Amino acid sequence: MTIAAPTSVAGPVDEPLGPRRTPWRRALDFMRRQPLGTFGLAIVVIMFMAGVLAPWIAPFDPEENDFSAMMEAPSLVHWLGTDQLGRDIFSRLVFGARTALIVGFSAAFMGGGIGLVLGVSSAYFGGWFDLLFQRLLDVMMAFPLIILALAVVAVFGTGVFNVIVAITIPLVPRCGRVVRASALAVREVPYVDAARALGFGHARIVLRHMVPNVVAPFLILLSAFVGQAILAEASLSYLGLGVQEPVPAWGLMLQGGAEEYATTAPWIAVFPGLAIMLTVLGISLFGDALRDAIDPKLRDR
């Protein structure tokens, strides 16, 4: 009786599953699927580059008064005209982008970071700590952002740093409330119980195991906070409680008598208003696109 030799069974063959999604390919997919988000990101990048390269882009000193060129209309010399003190509006807009982005990004990252840690900690510990923390957030969120920022500025005074602090404080409860809702689900995941069983400290569990799993909603909040912070800074400066002269700021450009020259020199108010509108619009469009790209429920729609 002849016994056939056993046939060798070939091992699994690794077959290519398709082209690897490199960061460049992901960026191209994002631009193809989110044209409005790409447009918004382009606006933000332009404003960012204008703020960074302001000393090389601005043709005039933004704080220099030229009383012989007061309220000149846009021309080849002064591209966007001059204000009531003869200062070049284009130069002040470019340097104002630096002020707006410094305040906006600093307040958004500080407020979002503090709110992220506090929100995750509240969900992790629960009990009386969570109850007291949520009631404190309720009290802070009862005040509109600009009202609470005005109260903080009234206590600490004006200036760039104080404005950043004044805008940061109202953003903390808004981030903490949203992050806590996501962290409550993460707290029940088995790997958190495993980390407790291994004897890891509370700080390590919160920062290394829970915080990375709520980054998606945090990034979306962060993009919204930047726009809110820029609007708040412009509002405070317009009311005379934010950045003070002679620092170039978009809100100050609107506040500095622009309403008095609405008919004789409308460019004094039009161009700072357009800069604020375009920047906040770009950040909002990019934030919406980022939400659609990160959220798996919206990604394939």
C-alpha distance (Angstrom), angle and dihedral (degrees) to the residues before:
residue distance angle dihedral
M1 . . .
T2 3.74 . .
I3 3.75 116.8 .
A4 3.75 114.1 -153.7
A5 3.72 115.2 -127.0
P6 3.75 112.5 -107.9
T7 3.72 112.7 -100.2
S8 3.72 115.1 -124.0
V9 3.75 115.6 -113.5
A10 3.73 111.7 -133.7
G11 3.77 115.1 -129.4
P12 3.74 122.3 -121.2
V13 3.74 113.1 -66.3
D14 3.77 116.8 -138.9
E15 3.75 106.3 -130.3
P16 3.77 122.7 -173.1
L17 3.75 111.4 -99.5
G18 3.76 94.6 -156.8
P19 3.78 136.6 -69.6
R20 3.75 115.4 -32.5
R21 3.81 113.5 -106.6
T22 3.76 101.5 -121.0
P23 3.81 120.6 -172.6
W24 3.81 88.7 -103.4
R25 3.81 91.6 53.3
R26 3.79 90.9 47.7
A27 3.79 89.9 51.4
L28 3.81 90.3 51.0
D29 3.81 91.1 49.0
F30 3.79 89.6 50.3
M31 3.81 91.8 51.3
R32 3.80 91.6 47.6
R33 3.81 95.1 48.2
Q34 3.80 98.0 36.1
P35 3.82 109.7 38.6
L36 3.81 92.7 158.2
G37 3.80 90.7 49.3
T38 3.80 89.7 50.4
F39 3.80 89.7 50.4
G40 3.80 89.9 50.9
L41 3.80 91.8 48.3
A42 3.81 89.9 50.4
I43 3.82 90.3 54.5
V44 3.81 91.3 49.9
V45 3.82 91.9 48.1
I46 3.81 91.3 49.8
M47 3.80 91.5 50.4
F48 3.80 90.6 45.8
M49 3.79 92.8 50.8
A50 3.81 90.5 46.0
G51 3.80 89.9 54.6
V52 3.81 94.1 46.1
L53 3.82 95.1 45.1
A54 3.80 95.4 37.3
P55 3.85 96.1 121.3
W56 3.81 90.0 55.6
I57 3.82 98.2 38.7
A58 3.81 101.1 44.8
P59 3.83 110.8 85.8
F60 3.83 93.4 -158.0
D61 3.77 139.4 35.1
P62 3.84 104.7 -91.8
E63 3.81 91.5 -143.0
E64 3.81 97.5 45.8
N65 3.81 115.6 111.7
D66 3.81 117.2 -145.9
F67 3.80 107.2 -175.7
S68 3.79 91.2 -176.9
A69 3.82 90.4 64.0
M70 3.81 102.1 43.5
M71 3.82 116.3 155.5
E72 3.79 95.1 -6.5
A73 3.78 115.3 172.2
P74 3.83 119.6 -116.3
S75 3.79 110.5 -70.7
L76 3.79 142.0 152.7
V77 3.80 89.7 -82.0
H78 3.80 98.4 43.5
W79 3.81 103.7 28.6
L80 3.82 95.6 -164.7
G81 3.81 97.8 23.0
T82 3.79 129.3 -112.5
D83 3.80 133.9 -79.9
Q84 3.80 131.1 -122.1
L85 3.82 90.8 -76.4
G86 3.79 95.4 47.9
R87 3.81 94.8 -105.9
D88 3.78 117.2 148.2
I89 3.83 108.8 -106.4
F90 3.80 95.4 -154.9
S91 3.82 91.5 54.7
R92 3.80 91.3 48.1
L93 3.81 90.9 48.2
V94 3.79 91.7 52.8
F95 3.80 93.6 48.2
G96 3.81 89.3 41.2
A97 3.80 88.5 59.7
R98 3.80 87.5 61.4
T99 3.81 91.4 52.4
A100 3.81 93.4 45.9
L101 3.80 94.3 48.2
I102 3.81 94.2 44.6
V103 3.80 91.4 52.0
G104 3.81 94.3 38.8
F105 3.79 98.9 48.6
S106 3.81 95.0 37.6
A107 3.81 94.1 51.0
A108 3.81 92.6 42.4
F109 3.81 95.0 49.8
M110 3.79 94.5 42.5
G111 3.79 95.0 45.4
G112 3.79 92.9 41.2
G113 3.81 93.9 46.7
I114 3.79 94.2 49.2
G115 3.79 91.6 44.4
L116 3.81 90.8 48.5
V117 3.80 94.3 55.0
L118 3.81 94.3 41.5
G119 3.80 93.7 46.2
V120 3.80 93.9 50.0
S121 3.81 91.2 44.7
S122 3.80 90.5 51.2
A123 3.81 91.4 52.6
Y124 3.81 92.5 44.6
F125 3.80 99.0 50.3
G126 3.82 97.8 34.3
G127 3.79 118.8 169.4
W128 3.79 120.1 78.1
F129 3.82 92.8 -14.8
D130 3.79 91.6 57.5
L131 3.82 91.5 45.0
L132 3.82 94.4 51.7
F133 3.79 93.1 42.1
Q134 3.81 93.1 51.9
R135 3.80 92.4 48.7
L136 3.81 88.9 51.6
L137 3.80 89.3 51.6
D138 3.80 89.8 49.8
V139 3.79 90.5 55.2
M140 3.82 92.9 49.0
M141 3.80 94.0 45.1
A142 3.81 90.6 51.8
F143 3.81 86.6 76.5
P144 3.82 119.9 69.3
L145 3.79 114.1 -115.1
I146 3.79 95.8 -109.8
I147 3.83 93.1 47.1
L148 3.80 93.0 52.2
A149 3.80 90.5 44.8
L150 3.81 89.7 51.9
A151 3.80 90.2 52.2
V152 3.81 92.1 51.1
V153 3.81 92.5 47.7
A154 3.80 89.8 49.5
V155 3.82 88.7 56.6
F156 3.82 101.6 40.1
G157 3.81 100.4 28.7
T158 3.79 133.3 -127.1
G159 3.79 131.1 -55.3
V160 3.80 136.4 98.4
F161 3.82 96.1 -79.2
N162 3.80 94.1 45.9
V163 3.80 90.5 48.3
I164 3.81 89.8 53.4
V165 3.81 90.3 51.1
A166 3.81 91.6 45.9
I167 3.81 91.9 53.8
T168 3.80 94.5 40.5
I169 3.81 95.1 59.0
P170 3.85 96.6 59.3
L171 3.83 91.2 46.4
V172 3.82 94.2 57.5
P173 3.85 97.5 72.5
R174 3.81 92.4 42.4
C175 3.79 90.6 56.5
G176 3.80 95.3 38.6
R177 3.81 93.5 54.8
V178 3.83 95.1 51.9
V179 3.81 95.0 41.3
R180 3.81 91.9 49.5
A181 3.81 90.6 57.2
S182 3.82 90.6 55.9
A183 3.81 93.4 41.6
L184 3.82 92.5 55.1
A185 3.81 89.3 68.1
V186 3.81 92.5 44.4
R187 3.82 91.0 52.9
E188 3.83 90.9 66.4
V189 3.81 95.0 51.6
P190 3.86 113.3 115.2
Y191 3.80 95.7 -121.2
V192 3.81 89.9 63.9
D193 3.81 89.4 54.8
A194 3.80 88.9 47.0
A195 3.80 90.6 52.4
R196 3.79 89.8 52.1
A197 3.80 90.9 48.4
L198 3.81 90.2 52.5
G199 3.78 89.4 56.0
F200 3.79 98.9 -112.2
G201 3.79 115.7 164.3
H202 3.79 123.2 -107.8
A203 3.79 93.1 -110.2
R204 3.80 92.5 54.4
I205 3.80 93.3 47.6
V206 3.79 92.5 48.9
L207 3.81 98.0 43.2
R208 3.81 101.7 35.0
H209 3.79 104.7 29.4
M210 3.80 107.8 27.4
V211 3.81 106.8 28.4
P212 3.85 95.4 57.5
N213 3.81 89.4 54.9
V214 3.80 94.6 58.1
V215 3.80 95.9 46.8
A216 3.83 94.3 105.9
P217 3.83 97.1 65.2
F218 3.80 89.0 36.8
L219 3.82 92.7 58.6
I220 3.80 91.0 50.1
L221 3.81 90.3 50.2
L222 3.79 90.6 47.6
S223 3.80 92.6 56.6
A224 3.82 90.2 50.6
F225 3.80 92.0 47.0
V226 3.81 92.4 56.6
G227 3.80 91.2 58.8
Q228 3.80 92.4 44.7
A229 3.80 91.3 49.5
I230 3.82 92.7 50.7
L231 3.81 90.5 50.3
A232 3.80 91.3 46.9
E233 3.81 91.8 50.1
A234 3.80 91.3 49.9
S235 3.81 90.6 48.2
L236 3.80 93.4 49.7
S237 3.80 92.0 47.0
Y238 3.81 91.1 48.2
L239 3.81 89.5 53.2
G240 3.81 90.3 49.8
L241 3.82 94.1 -112.7
G242 3.78 100.1 98.7
V243 3.79 131.9 54.8
Q244 3.80 110.7 -1.3
E245 3.77 132.4 -141.0
P246 2.95 136.4 -54.3
V247 3.84 90.5 29.2
P248 3.84 108.4 98.9
A249 3.79 111.1 -116.9
W250 3.79 131.8 156.5
G251 3.80 93.5 -128.8
L252 3.80 91.1 51.5
M253 3.80 90.1 51.2
L254 3.80 88.6 57.3
Q255 3.80 92.9 43.6
G256 3.80 97.9 47.4
G257 3.79 97.1 90.7
A258 3.80 94.5 -67.4
E259 3.80 91.6 136.6
E260 3.81 89.6 57.8
Y261 3.80 91.6 59.1
A262 3.81 98.9 41.4
T263 3.79 92.0 121.1
T264 3.81 102.0 31.8
A265 3.84 98.9 39.0
P266 3.83 109.6 12.1
W267 3.81 93.2 164.5
I268 3.81 89.4 74.2
A269 3.82 90.2 71.0
V270 3.81 102.4 22.5
F271 3.80 99.4 64.6
P272 3.85 98.1 46.5
G273 3.80 88.7 46.6
L274 3.81 90.7 51.2
A275 3.81 90.9 49.0
I276 3.82 91.8 53.3
M277 3.80 92.4 44.7
L278 3.82 95.5 48.3
T279 3.81 94.2 45.8
V280 3.80 94.8 49.4
L281 3.82 90.8 42.5
G282 3.81 91.3 51.6
I283 3.80 92.4 49.1
S284 3.83 91.2 47.8
L285 3.81 93.2 49.4
F286 3.80 91.9 48.3
G287 3.81 91.5 46.7
D288 3.81 91.9 52.8
A289 3.80 91.1 48.0
L290 3.80 90.9 47.9
R291 3.80 90.0 52.4
D292 3.80 91.2 51.4
A293 3.81 91.5 47.9
I294 3.82 95.7 47.7
D295 3.81 100.4 39.2
P296 3.84 107.5 81.4
K297 3.81 90.7 -154.9
L298 3.80 91.2 60.8
R299 3.80 99.7 32.6
D300 3.82 97.2 86.0
R301 3.79 99.1 38.5
